[in-house]
Amino acid sequence: MSKKNCFFIFLLMVLPFIAVSGCKSDDGIYKGDGIVVDMDNEGWSSDRDAQERPDVPGPGGGGIKVDEQFETVDEDVPDDTAQDDSDNSWEDKPIYEKMPDVAKCEAGKISVKEKEKVLARVNYIRGLHKLPPVTYSYGDDVYTSECSLIIAANKKIDHNPENNWKCYSEEGAKGCGESNIFIRFGMISALKSESVVDAFMTDEGVPTLGHRRWLVDPWLDHISFGRVDDEKEQIVGSAIKVNNDDERISVSKDINYVAYPYEIYPAELYNDNVMMSFTLIADNINKWKNNQVQFSGAAVAIKDPSNNIMKISGLNYDNQGYGVPNNIRWFAEDIQKNVRYDVVITNVIVNSVPRTYDYWFELK
């Protein structure tokens, strides 16, 4: 796989998304699934193996503005939630309650406020797609923190780290296998944790868009975030756990599809190197029945206000298990800010019946 320009400087991946195919960089920086951001060299990314279907079909699971309203799962929240934050400001808050020490294989401890930032960013993006918010699972922090430590210590990412890797642990291996994973080289002090979320969402260089599909999976119920900075080596490893045993039993009947970009959409989450995408929710109860949607004969048209047809390329689709198991995607040319575009997708086969779907978007 050749290198490709990346708009964001991070590397990410998730179990289903993050590694549909194992890839290796030309210079051997890493072998694995995820998104890499290299401040000195142009980065590239890949994603990982699709999620396996259950043996018995059943239900599955703008500016950097953040919503300070968030939820947590019913678990013990770390003691620092009791601290006085009367100004409700996240600016200048430390990332870590306890700094990591990669040389000693210590992952450190991320502050609760930093976790809240990431959760809020995920829910902000899900809100753009009219999806229900997710909660935070503090019980999964051990997996994402130890996975992030493995990434930082070995300077590479892989959903299946080997047991002879530096700082290896079973918890870390589990976390890397069930998360979108990310690595960044250089200028780590400038990296906001929310930017890791954005990198997974744009998913540049990831042919299946697996990371994005996990984040906007309607069945996703909760996440956990890990980050480990190695200041000496100027490397950040990070993970967001998205592949969980427990998911939502069903999703609202109002959720018929997940399109990107969709309606009024922050321009910072799109550029010419980012693929547009559409996932159909044909069955709101049984997640895995959505792999029966057929895009093989589908056509996509994007029209501007003057009814001009915009040029698209790279149209592709799959019915793999990256989040919801169907997706059609494409690149579009000459998309401008503050212009409303209408998208029409025709000849989508659902239960042997051809259907047409239409929606609009405008980058702001």
BALOBA-1460 file (C-alpha; in Angstrom, 3 decimals):
// residues 364
<rec num="1" residu="m" x="0.000" y="0.000" z="0.000"/>
<rec num="2" residu="s" x="1.462" y="3.329" z="-0.977"/>
<rec num="3" residu="k" x="1.607" y="6.271" z="1.368"/>
<rec num="4" residu="k" x="-1.179" y="8.836" z="1.191"/>
<rec num="5" residu="n" x="-1.461" y="12.414" z="2.360"/>
<rec num="6" residu="c" x="-3.387" y="12.721" z="5.626"/>
<rec num="7" residu="f" x="-5.306" y="15.788" z="6.646"/>
<rec num="8" residu="f" x="-5.062" y="14.910" z="10.324"/>
<rec num="9" residu="i" x="-1.883" y="13.917" z="12.037"/>
<rec num="10" residu="f" x="-2.979" y="10.900" z="13.951"/>
<rec num="11" residu="l" x="-3.336" y="7.183" z="13.566"/>
<rec num="12" residu="l" x="-6.368" y="5.269" z="14.577"/>
<rec num="13" residu="m" x="-8.207" y="2.037" z="14.305"/>
<rec num="14" residu="v" x="-10.916" y="-0.063" z="15.832"/>
<rec num="15" residu="l" x="-11.507" y="-3.714" z="16.089"/>
<rec num="16" residu="p" x="-13.939" y="-3.942" z="13.282"/>
<rec num="17" residu="f" x="-12.877" y="-0.902" z="11.582"/>
<rec num="18" residu="i" x="-9.376" y="-0.773" z="12.334"/>
<rec num="19" residu="a" x="-7.956" y="-3.603" z="10.537"/>
<rec num="20" residu="v" x="-9.712" y="-4.961" z="7.602"/>
<rec num="21" residu="s" x="-6.315" y="-5.571" z="6.205"/>
<rec num="22" residu="g" x="-2.959" y="-5.605" z="7.845"/>
<rec num="23" residu="c" x="-0.683" y="-3.027" z="6.273"/>
<rec num="24" residu="k" x="2.924" y="-2.115" z="6.640"/>
<rec num="25" residu="s" x="4.427" y="1.281" z="5.957"/>
<rec num="26" residu="d" x="7.170" y="1.589" z="3.390"/>
<rec num="27" residu="d" x="9.730" y="2.418" z="6.069"/>
<rec num="28" residu="g" x="8.536" y="-0.153" z="8.566"/>
<rec num="29" residu="i" x="7.297" y="2.382" z="11.137"/>
<rec num="30" residu="y" x="4.480" y="0.030" z="11.989"/>
<rec num="31" residu="k" x="2.502" y="-2.956" z="10.929"/>
<rec num="32" residu="g" x="-1.091" y="-3.024" z="11.924"/>
<rec num="33" residu="d" x="-4.459" y="-1.387" z="11.750"/>
<rec num="34" residu="g" x="-5.226" y="2.153" z="12.660"/>
<rec num="35" residu="i" x="-4.410" y="5.731" z="11.726"/>
<rec num="36" residu="v" x="-0.899" y="7.065" z="11.996"/>
<rec num="37" residu="v" x="0.038" y="10.686" z="12.244"/>
<rec num="38" residu="d" x="3.603" y="11.586" z="11.572"/>
<rec num="39" residu="m" x="4.611" y="15.240" z="11.871"/>
<rec num="40" residu="d" x="7.857" y="14.578" z="10.047"/>
<rec num="41" residu="n" x="6.664" y="12.172" z="7.376"/>
<rec num="42" residu="e" x="3.376" y="11.925" z="5.595"/>
<rec num="43" residu="g" x="1.226" y="9.399" z="7.370"/>
<rec num="44" residu="w" x="-1.070" y="6.698" z="6.093"/>
<rec num="45" residu="s" x="-3.573" y="4.402" z="7.630"/>
<rec num="46" residu="s" x="-5.383" y="1.132" z="7.299"/>
<rec num="47" residu="d" x="-8.159" y="-0.616" z="9.144"/>
<rec num="48" residu="r" x="-8.792" y="-4.018" z="10.633"/>
<rec num="49" residu="d" x="-10.804" y="-7.188" z="10.329"/>
<rec num="50" residu="a" x="-14.549" y="-6.976" z="10.278"/>
<rec num="51" residu="q" x="-16.499" y="-7.991" z="13.347"/>
<rec num="52" residu="e" x="-17.691" y="-11.573" z="13.249"/>
<rec num="53" residu="r" x="-21.410" y="-12.175" z="13.169"/>
<rec num="54" residu="p" x="-22.892" y="-13.931" z="16.185"/>
<rec num="55" residu="d" x="-23.507" y="-17.648" z="15.685"/>
<rec num="56" residu="v" x="-27.182" y="-17.107" z="16.442"/>
<rec num="57" residu="p" x="-28.573" y="-14.006" z="14.728"/>
<rec num="58" residu="g" x="-29.736" y="-11.485" z="17.265"/>
<rec num="59" residu="p" x="-29.653" y="-7.835" z="18.162"/>
<rec num="60" residu="g" x="-26.307" y="-6.224" z="18.279"/>
<rec num="61" residu="g" x="-25.357" y="-3.876" z="19.987"/>
<rec num="62" residu="g" x="-17.583" y="22.415" z="14.167"/>
<rec num="63" residu="g" x="-15.427" y="24.048" z="15.998"/>
<rec num="64" residu="i" x="-14.211" y="21.953" z="18.798"/>
<rec num="65" residu="k" x="-17.365" y="22.739" z="20.670"/>
<rec num="66" residu="v" x="-18.201" y="20.171" z="23.299"/>
<rec num="67" residu="d" x="-21.322" y="19.463" z="25.234"/>
<rec num="68" residu="e" x="-20.668" y="19.495" z="28.953"/>
<rec num="69" residu="q" x="-23.710" y="17.296" z="29.538"/>
<rec num="70" residu="f" x="-22.586" y="13.693" z="29.592"/>
<rec num="71" residu="e" x="-23.591" y="10.389" z="31.048"/>
<rec num="72" residu="t" x="-21.639" y="7.601" z="32.677"/>
<rec num="73" residu="v" x="-22.433" y="3.973" z="33.190"/>
<rec num="74" residu="d" x="-23.309" y="2.731" z="36.649"/>
<rec num="75" residu="e" x="-19.780" y="2.211" z="37.862"/>
<rec num="76" residu="d" x="-17.600" y="3.867" z="40.447"/>
<rec num="77" residu="v" x="-16.424" y="7.183" z="39.049"/>
<rec num="78" residu="p" x="-12.870" y="8.205" z="40.008"/>
<rec num="79" residu="d" x="-12.529" y="10.458" z="43.032"/>
<rec num="80" residu="d" x="-11.490" y="13.508" z="41.037"/>
<rec num="81" residu="t" x="-15.090" y="13.971" z="39.891"/>
<rec num="82" residu="a" x="-15.645" y="15.458" z="43.322"/>
<rec num="83" residu="q" x="-13.186" y="18.268" z="42.678"/>
<rec num="84" residu="d" x="-14.517" y="21.794" z="42.449"/>
<rec num="85" residu="d" x="-14.800" y="22.828" z="38.815"/>
<rec num="86" residu="s" x="-17.239" y="25.668" z="39.357"/>
<rec num="87" residu="d" x="-16.063" y="27.531" z="36.262"/>
<rec num="88" residu="n" x="-17.121" y="24.560" z="34.079"/>
<rec num="89" residu="s" x="-14.096" y="25.275" z="31.902"/>
<rec num="90" residu="w" x="-12.002" y="22.537" z="30.343"/>
<rec num="91" residu="e" x="-9.291" y="24.905" z="29.173"/>
<rec num="92" residu="d" x="-5.865" y="24.459" z="30.751"/>
<rec num="93" residu="k" x="-7.004" y="21.369" z="32.629"/>
<rec num="94" residu="p" x="-4.219" y="18.778" z="32.817"/>
<rec num="95" residu="i" x="-4.566" y="15.699" z="30.628"/>
<rec num="96" residu="y" x="-3.258" y="13.416" z="33.341"/>
<rec num="97" residu="e" x="-4.024" y="12.930" z="36.977"/>
<rec num="98" residu="k" x="-0.860" y="10.803" z="37.038"/>
<rec num="99" residu="m" x="1.708" y="11.185" z="34.282"/>
<rec num="100" residu="p" x="2.645" y="8.063" z="32.296"/>
<rec num="101" residu="d" x="6.203" y="6.736" z="32.335"/>
<rec num="102" residu="v" x="6.700" y="4.633" z="29.228"/>
<rec num="103" residu="a" x="10.258" y="3.657" z="30.162"/>
<rec num="104" residu="k" x="8.864" y="2.032" z="33.311"/>
<rec num="105" residu="c" x="5.788" y="0.615" z="31.492"/>
<rec num="106" residu="e" x="3.457" y="2.812" z="33.536"/>
<rec num="107" residu="a" x="0.350" y="4.016" z="31.685"/>
<rec num="108" residu="g" x="-0.391" y="6.794" z="34.154"/>
<rec num="109" residu="k" x="-3.941" y="7.984" z="34.738"/>
<rec num="110" residu="i" x="-5.978" y="10.299" z="32.532"/>
<rec num="111" residu="s" x="-8.037" y="12.945" z="34.318"/>
<rec num="112" residu="v" x="-11.792" y="12.524" z="34.402"/>
<rec num="113" residu="k" x="-12.150" y="15.901" z="32.677"/>
<rec num="114" residu="e" x="-10.108" y="14.634" z="29.732"/>
<rec num="115" residu="k" x="-12.343" y="11.592" z="29.439"/>
<rec num="116" residu="e" x="-15.370" y="13.887" z="29.549"/>
<rec num="117" residu="k" x="-13.950" y="15.912" z="26.662"/>
<rec num="118" residu="v" x="-13.622" y="12.808" z="24.514"/>
<rec num="119" residu="l" x="-17.058" y="11.513" z="25.467"/>
<rec num="120" residu="a" x="-18.595" y="14.901" z="24.697"/>
<rec num="121" residu="r" x="-16.879" y="15.030" z="21.303"/>
<rec num="122" residu="v" x="-18.118" y="11.556" z="20.409"/>
<rec num="123" residu="n" x="-21.652" y="12.500" z="21.433"/>
<rec num="124" residu="y" x="-21.446" y="15.819" z="19.605"/>
<rec num="125" residu="i" x="-20.611" y="13.962" z="16.395"/>
<rec num="126" residu="r" x="-23.288" y="11.338" z="17.009"/>
<rec num="127" residu="g" x="-25.759" y="14.168" z="17.566"/>
<rec num="128" residu="l" x="-24.958" y="15.541" z="14.107"/>
<rec num="129" residu="h" x="-26.286" y="12.255" z="12.752"/>
<rec num="130" residu="k" x="-29.297" y="12.211" z="15.076"/>
<rec num="131" residu="l" x="-27.937" y="9.188" z="16.926"/>
<rec num="132" residu="p" x="-28.386" y="8.508" z="20.645"/>
<rec num="133" residu="p" x="-25.487" y="9.475" z="22.931"/>
<rec num="134" residu="v" x="-23.176" y="6.887" z="24.405"/>
<rec num="135" residu="t" x="-22.032" y="6.629" z="28.022"/>
<rec num="136" residu="y" x="-18.567" y="6.231" z="29.500"/>
<rec num="137" residu="s" x="-17.405" y="2.882" z="30.846"/>
<rec num="138" residu="y" x="-14.752" y="3.511" z="33.497"/>
<rec num="139" residu="g" x="-14.411" y="-0.243" z="33.950"/>
<rec num="140" residu="d" x="-12.875" y="-0.467" z="30.461"/>
<rec num="141" residu="d" x="-10.178" y="2.141" z="31.128"/>
<rec num="142" residu="v" x="-7.630" y="-0.537" z="31.989"/>
<rec num="143" residu="y" x="-7.924" y="-1.916" z="28.455"/>
<rec num="144" residu="t" x="-7.603" y="1.390" z="26.617"/>
<rec num="145" residu="s" x="-4.831" y="2.735" z="28.858"/>
<rec num="146" residu="e" x="-2.727" y="-0.432" z="28.610"/>
<rec num="147" residu="c" x="-3.276" y="-0.604" z="24.849"/>
<rec num="148" residu="s" x="-2.152" y="3.028" z="24.532"/>
<rec num="149" residu="l" x="0.947" y="2.172" z="26.559"/>
<rec num="150" residu="i" x="1.810" y="-0.713" z="24.225"/>
<rec num="151" residu="i" x="1.454" y="1.590" z="21.223"/>
<rec num="152" residu="a" x="3.647" y="4.319" z="22.703"/>
<rec num="153" residu="a" x="6.298" y="1.873" z="23.946"/>
<rec num="154" residu="n" x="6.633" y="0.054" z="20.619"/>
<rec num="155" residu="k" x="6.140" y="3.070" z="18.354"/>
<rec num="156" residu="k" x="3.653" y="1.160" z="16.231"/>
<rec num="157" residu="i" x="0.073" y="-0.012" z="16.254"/>
<rec num="158" residu="d" x="-1.523" y="-3.389" z="15.793"/>
<rec num="159" residu="h" x="-4.845" y="-4.831" z="16.908"/>
<rec num="160" residu="n" x="-2.995" y="-7.986" z="17.840"/>
<rec num="161" residu="p" x="0.222" y="-7.012" z="19.635"/>
<rec num="162" residu="e" x="2.537" y="-9.940" z="20.318"/>
<rec num="163" residu="n" x="3.414" y="-10.970" z="23.841"/>
<rec num="164" residu="n" x="7.092" y="-10.131" z="23.305"/>
<rec num="165" residu="w" x="6.292" y="-6.443" z="22.687"/>
<rec num="166" residu="k" x="7.475" y="-3.896" z="25.217"/>
<rec num="167" residu="c" x="4.994" y="-3.264" z="28.054"/>
<rec num="168" residu="y" x="2.765" y="-6.113" z="26.833"/>
<rec num="169" residu="s" x="-0.174" y="-7.125" z="29.009"/>
<rec num="170" residu="e" x="-3.275" y="-9.210" z="28.441"/>
<rec num="171" residu="e" x="-5.414" y="-6.171" z="29.256"/>
<rec num="172" residu="g" x="-3.547" y="-4.108" z="26.689"/>
<rec num="173" residu="a" x="-3.878" y="-6.784" z="24.019"/>
<rec num="174" residu="k" x="-7.610" y="-7.010" z="24.672"/>
<rec num="175" residu="g" x="-7.905" y="-3.226" z="24.460"/>
<rec num="176" residu="c" x="-6.049" y="-3.033" z="21.159"/>
<rec num="177" residu="g" x="-8.242" y="-5.791" z="19.756"/>
<rec num="178" residu="e" x="-11.481" y="-4.065" z="20.706"/>
<rec num="179" residu="s" x="-10.669" y="-0.424" z="20.011"/>
<rec num="180" residu="n" x="-10.005" y="2.152" z="17.361"/>
<rec num="181" residu="i" x="-6.295" y="2.750" z="17.824"/>
<rec num="182" residu="f" x="-4.105" y="5.729" z="17.021"/>
<rec num="183" residu="i" x="-0.483" y="6.862" z="17.045"/>
<rec num="184" residu="r" x="1.102" y="10.240" z="16.523"/>
<rec num="185" residu="f" x="4.757" y="11.122" z="16.023"/>
<rec num="186" residu="g" x="5.960" y="14.613" z="16.908"/>
<rec num="187" residu="m" x="4.470" y="17.801" z="18.372"/>
<rec num="188" residu="i" x="2.509" y="15.784" z="20.894"/>
<rec num="189" residu="s" x="1.828" y="18.750" z="23.163"/>
<rec num="190" residu="a" x="-0.367" y="20.220" z="20.431"/>
<rec num="191" residu="l" x="-2.597" y="17.165" z="20.219"/>
<rec num="192" residu="k" x="-6.026" y="17.594" z="21.756"/>
<rec num="193" residu="s" x="-7.625" y="14.325" z="22.761"/>
<rec num="194" residu="e" x="-10.793" y="15.348" z="20.906"/>
<rec num="195" residu="s" x="-8.731" y="15.411" z="17.706"/>
<rec num="196" residu="v" x="-8.287" y="11.659" z="18.004"/>
<rec num="197" residu="v" x="-12.071" y="11.341" z="17.720"/>
<rec num="198" residu="d" x="-12.075" y="13.596" z="14.651"/>
<rec num="199" residu="a" x="-9.335" y="11.551" z="12.996"/>
<rec num="200" residu="f" x="-11.351" y="8.371" z="13.426"/>
<rec num="201" residu="m" x="-14.372" y="10.148" z="11.982"/>
<rec num="202" residu="t" x="-12.708" y="11.452" z="8.819"/>
<rec num="203" residu="d" x="-10.866" y="8.134" z="8.435"/>
<rec num="204" residu="e" x="-8.555" y="9.332" z="5.676"/>
<rec num="205" residu="g" x="-6.741" y="6.532" z="3.917"/>
<rec num="206" residu="v" x="-8.958" y="3.824" z="5.394"/>
<rec num="207" residu="p" x="-10.747" y="2.143" z="2.466"/>
<rec num="208" residu="t" x="-13.560" y="0.611" z="4.548"/>
<rec num="209" residu="l" x="-14.135" y="3.658" z="6.782"/>
<rec num="210" residu="g" x="-14.211" y="1.182" z="9.655"/>
<rec num="211" residu="h" x="-13.347" y="3.672" z="12.396"/>
<rec num="212" residu="r" x="-16.090" y="6.067" z="11.366"/>
<rec num="213" residu="r" x="-18.630" y="3.276" z="11.161"/>
<rec num="214" residu="w" x="-17.891" y="2.238" z="14.744"/>
<rec num="215" residu="l" x="-18.284" y="5.775" z="16.091"/>
<rec num="216" residu="v" x="-21.641" y="6.325" z="14.388"/>
<rec num="217" residu="d" x="-22.957" y="2.815" z="14.925"/>
<rec num="218" residu="p" x="-26.510" y="3.321" z="16.244"/>
<rec num="219" residu="w" x="-26.082" y="0.222" z="18.444"/>
<rec num="220" residu="l" x="-22.965" y="1.555" z="20.183"/>
<rec num="221" residu="d" x="-23.751" y="1.991" z="23.883"/>
<rec num="222" residu="h" x="-20.550" y="3.043" z="25.639"/>
<rec num="223" residu="i" x="-16.884" y="3.883" z="25.104"/>
<rec num="224" residu="s" x="-13.633" y="4.149" z="27.004"/>
<rec num="225" residu="f" x="-10.653" y="6.361" z="26.110"/>
<rec num="226" residu="g" x="-6.956" y="5.791" z="26.632"/>
<rec num="227" residu="r" x="-3.940" y="7.966" z="25.918"/>
<rec num="228" residu="v" x="-0.240" y="7.660" z="26.741"/>
<rec num="229" residu="d" x="2.265" y="10.416" z="25.905"/>
<rec num="230" residu="d" x="5.983" y="9.704" z="25.742"/>
<rec num="231" residu="e" x="7.421" y="13.204" z="25.918"/>
<rec num="232" residu="k" x="11.013" y="12.044" z="25.491"/>
<rec num="233" residu="e" x="10.296" y="10.141" z="22.275"/>
<rec num="234" residu="q" x="7.523" y="12.552" z="21.185"/>
<rec num="235" residu="i" x="4.988" y="9.800" z="20.589"/>
<rec num="236" residu="v" x="1.331" y="9.500" z="21.574"/>
<rec num="237" residu="g" x="-0.553" y="6.215" z="21.634"/>
<rec num="238" residu="s" x="-4.324" y="6.287" z="22.021"/>
<rec num="239" residu="a" x="-7.371" y="4.016" z="21.886"/>
<rec num="240" residu="i" x="-11.149" y="4.326" z="22.026"/>
<rec num="241" residu="k" x="-12.904" y="1.080" z="22.883"/>
<rec num="242" residu="v" x="-15.942" y="0.578" z="20.654"/>
<rec num="243" residu="n" x="-16.309" y="-3.176" z="20.243"/>
<rec num="244" residu="n" x="-18.216" y="-4.283" z="23.325"/>
<rec num="245" residu="d" x="-20.054" y="-7.420" z="24.369"/>
<rec num="246" residu="d" x="-23.091" y="-5.362" z="25.334"/>
<rec num="247" residu="e" x="-24.828" y="-3.106" z="22.832"/>
<rec num="248" residu="r" x="-28.224" y="-1.496" z="22.514"/>
<rec num="249" residu="i" x="-30.999" y="-4.048" z="22.126"/>
<rec num="250" residu="s" x="-32.585" y="-1.997" z="19.368"/>
<rec num="251" residu="v" x="-32.460" y="1.476" z="17.862"/>
<rec num="252" residu="s" x="-35.179" y="4.031" z="17.248"/>
<rec num="253" residu="k" x="-37.414" y="3.511" z="14.233"/>
<rec num="254" residu="d" x="-36.625" y="7.128" z="13.362"/>
<rec num="255" residu="i" x="-33.070" y="6.090" z="12.474"/>
<rec num="256" residu="n" x="-33.323" y="4.938" z="8.867"/>
<rec num="257" residu="y" x="-29.750" y="5.565" z="7.759"/>
<rec num="258" residu="v" x="-26.467" y="7.180" z="8.754"/>
<rec num="259" residu="a" x="-25.101" y="9.540" z="6.104"/>
<rec num="260" residu="y" x="-21.860" y="11.538" z="6.097"/>
<rec num="261" residu="p" x="-21.759" y="14.475" z="5.810"/>
<rec num="262" residu="y" x="-25.346" y="15.073" z="6.852"/>
<rec num="263" residu="e" x="-27.432" y="18.251" z="6.891"/>
<rec num="264" residu="i" x="-25.610" y="21.182" z="8.556"/>
<rec num="265" residu="y" x="-22.145" y="19.735" z="9.094"/>
<rec num="266" residu="p" x="-18.880" y="21.162" z="10.477"/>
<rec num="267" residu="a" x="-16.449" y="21.799" z="7.625"/>
<rec num="268" residu="e" x="-13.543" y="20.760" z="9.851"/>
<rec num="269" residu="l" x="-14.766" y="17.166" z="9.600"/>
<rec num="270" residu="y" x="-14.538" y="17.046" z="5.813"/>
<rec num="271" residu="n" x="-11.989" y="17.708" z="3.060"/>
<rec num="272" residu="d" x="-11.312" y="16.510" z="-0.477"/>
<rec num="273" residu="n" x="-9.389" y="13.464" z="0.777"/>
<rec num="274" residu="v" x="-12.295" y="12.251" z="2.911"/>
<rec num="275" residu="m" x="-14.881" y="9.803" z="1.602"/>
<rec num="276" residu="m" x="-18.594" y="10.431" z="1.924"/>
<rec num="277" residu="s" x="-20.637" y="7.476" z="3.115"/>
<rec num="278" residu="f" x="-24.095" y="6.034" z="3.650"/>
<rec num="279" residu="t" x="-25.176" y="3.146" z="5.896"/>
<rec num="280" residu="l" x="-28.733" y="1.880" z="5.711"/>
<rec num="281" residu="i" x="-30.594" y="0.799" z="8.853"/>
<rec num="282" residu="a" x="-33.125" y="-1.523" z="7.264"/>
<rec num="283" residu="d" x="-33.727" y="-3.494" z="10.465"/>
<rec num="284" residu="n" x="-33.806" y="-1.582" z="13.767"/>
<rec num="285" residu="i" x="-34.043" y="-4.722" z="15.915"/>
<rec num="286" residu="n" x="-31.674" y="-7.293" z="14.451"/>
<rec num="287" residu="k" x="-28.426" y="-5.492" z="13.735"/>
<rec num="288" residu="w" x="-26.961" y="-8.267" z="11.633"/>
<rec num="289" residu="k" x="-29.880" y="-8.487" z="9.231"/>
<rec num="290" residu="n" x="-28.572" y="-5.195" z="7.873"/>
<rec num="291" residu="n" x="-25.884" y="-7.160" z="6.043"/>
<rec num="292" residu="q" x="-28.591" y="-8.237" z="3.584"/>
<rec num="293" residu="v" x="-28.820" y="-4.761" z="2.046"/>
<rec num="294" residu="q" x="-27.509" y="-4.836" z="-1.544"/>
<rec num="295" residu="f" x="-25.578" y="-1.909" z="-3.054"/>
<rec num="296" residu="s" x="-24.196" y="-3.763" z="-6.082"/>
<rec num="297" residu="g" x="-26.464" y="-1.916" z="-8.525"/>
<rec num="298" residu="a" x="-26.785" y="1.352" z="-6.599"/>
<rec num="299" residu="a" x="-26.014" y="4.747" z="-8.116"/>
<rec num="300" residu="v" x="-25.120" y="7.962" z="-6.269"/>
<rec num="301" residu="a" x="-25.809" y="11.504" z="-7.501"/>
<rec num="302" residu="i" x="-24.911" y="14.795" z="-5.787"/>
<rec num="303" residu="k" x="-26.575" y="17.981" z="-7.043"/>
<rec num="304" residu="d" x="-25.779" y="21.606" z="-6.262"/>
<rec num="305" residu="p" x="-28.475" y="24.354" z="-6.042"/>
<rec num="306" residu="s" x="-28.244" y="24.878" z="-9.820"/>
<rec num="307" residu="n" x="-28.970" y="21.182" z="-10.365"/>
<rec num="308" residu="n" x="-25.439" y="20.527" z="-11.578"/>
<rec num="309" residu="i" x="-24.231" y="16.992" z="-10.979"/>
<rec num="310" residu="m" x="-21.027" y="16.900" z="-8.925"/>
<rec num="311" residu="k" x="-18.280" y="14.519" z="-9.994"/>
<rec num="312" residu="i" x="-17.758" y="11.491" z="-7.760"/>
<rec num="313" residu="s" x="-15.160" y="8.722" z="-7.885"/>
<rec num="314" residu="g" x="-14.033" y="5.598" z="-6.057"/>
<rec num="315" residu="l" x="-17.559" y="4.318" z="-5.445"/>
<rec num="316" residu="n" x="-17.336" y="1.207" z="-3.296"/>
<rec num="317" residu="y" x="-19.435" y="-0.760" z="-0.840"/>
<rec num="318" residu="d" x="-19.342" y="-3.760" z="1.501"/>
<rec num="319" residu="n" x="-21.491" y="-5.737" z="3.921"/>
<rec num="320" residu="q" x="-18.776" y="-6.362" z="6.490"/>
<rec num="321" residu="g" x="-19.075" y="-5.952" z="10.246"/>
<rec num="322" residu="y" x="-17.484" y="-2.570" z="10.836"/>
<rec num="323" residu="g" x="-20.127" y="-1.305" z="13.219"/>
<rec num="324" residu="v" x="-23.348" y="-1.703" z="11.237"/>
<rec num="325" residu="p" x="-22.676" y="-4.280" z="8.504"/>
<rec num="326" residu="n" x="-23.356" y="-2.320" z="5.328"/>
<rec num="327" residu="n" x="-21.829" y="0.777" z="3.785"/>
<rec num="328" residu="i" x="-21.504" y="2.527" z="0.437"/>
<rec num="329" residu="r" x="-18.898" y="5.266" z="0.035"/>
<rec num="330" residu="w" x="-17.303" y="7.579" z="-2.509"/>
<rec num="331" residu="f" x="-15.154" y="10.657" z="-3.069"/>
<rec num="332" residu="a" x="-16.731" y="13.897" z="-4.306"/>
<rec num="333" residu="e" x="-14.996" y="16.777" z="-6.079"/>
<rec num="334" residu="d" x="-15.343" y="20.561" z="-5.722"/>
<rec num="335" residu="i" x="-17.563" y="20.523" z="-2.641"/>
<rec num="336" residu="q" x="-17.789" y="24.068" z="-1.269"/>
<rec num="337" residu="k" x="-18.691" y="25.511" z="2.103"/>
<rec num="338" residu="n" x="-22.057" y="27.229" z="2.619"/>
<rec num="339" residu="v" x="-23.622" y="25.437" z="-0.338"/>
<rec num="340" residu="r" x="-26.481" y="23.002" z="0.070"/>
<rec num="341" residu="y" x="-26.068" y="19.755" z="-1.837"/>
<rec num="342" residu="d" x="-28.713" y="17.116" z="-2.397"/>
<rec num="343" residu="v" x="-27.708" y="13.456" z="-2.454"/>
<rec num="344" residu="v" x="-29.792" y="10.752" z="-4.130"/>
<rec num="345" residu="i" x="-28.934" y="7.062" z="-3.884"/>
<rec num="346" residu="t" x="-30.971" y="4.860" z="-6.205"/>
<rec num="347" residu="n" x="-31.485" y="1.129" z="-6.698"/>
<rec num="348" residu="v" x="-30.624" y="0.021" z="-3.174"/>
<rec num="349" residu="i" x="-32.083" y="-3.462" z="-2.802"/>
<rec num="350" residu="v" x="-33.856" y="-4.132" z="0.497"/>
<rec num="351" residu="n" x="-35.790" y="-7.375" z="0.863"/>
<rec num="352" residu="s" x="-35.646" y="-7.828" z="-2.932"/>
<rec num="353" residu="v" x="-37.223" y="-4.388" z="-3.478"/>
<rec num="354" residu="p" x="-35.283" y="-1.506" z="-5.122"/>
<rec num="355" residu="r" x="-35.425" y="1.676" z="-3.061"/>
<rec num="356" residu="t" x="-34.255" y="5.290" z="-3.358"/>
<rec num="357" residu="y" x="-32.889" y="7.422" z="-0.506"/>
<rec num="358" residu="d" x="-32.244" y="11.144" z="-0.522"/>
<rec num="359" residu="y" x="-30.834" y="13.643" z="1.962"/>
<rec num="360" residu="w" x="-28.886" y="16.920" z="1.942"/>
<rec num="361" residu="f" x="-25.787" y="18.413" z="3.505"/>
<rec num="362" residu="e" x="-24.133" y="21.798" z="3.832"/>
<rec num="363" residu="l" x="-20.650" y="22.392" z="5.222"/>
<rec num="364" residu="k" x="-20.398" y="25.237" z="7.702"/>
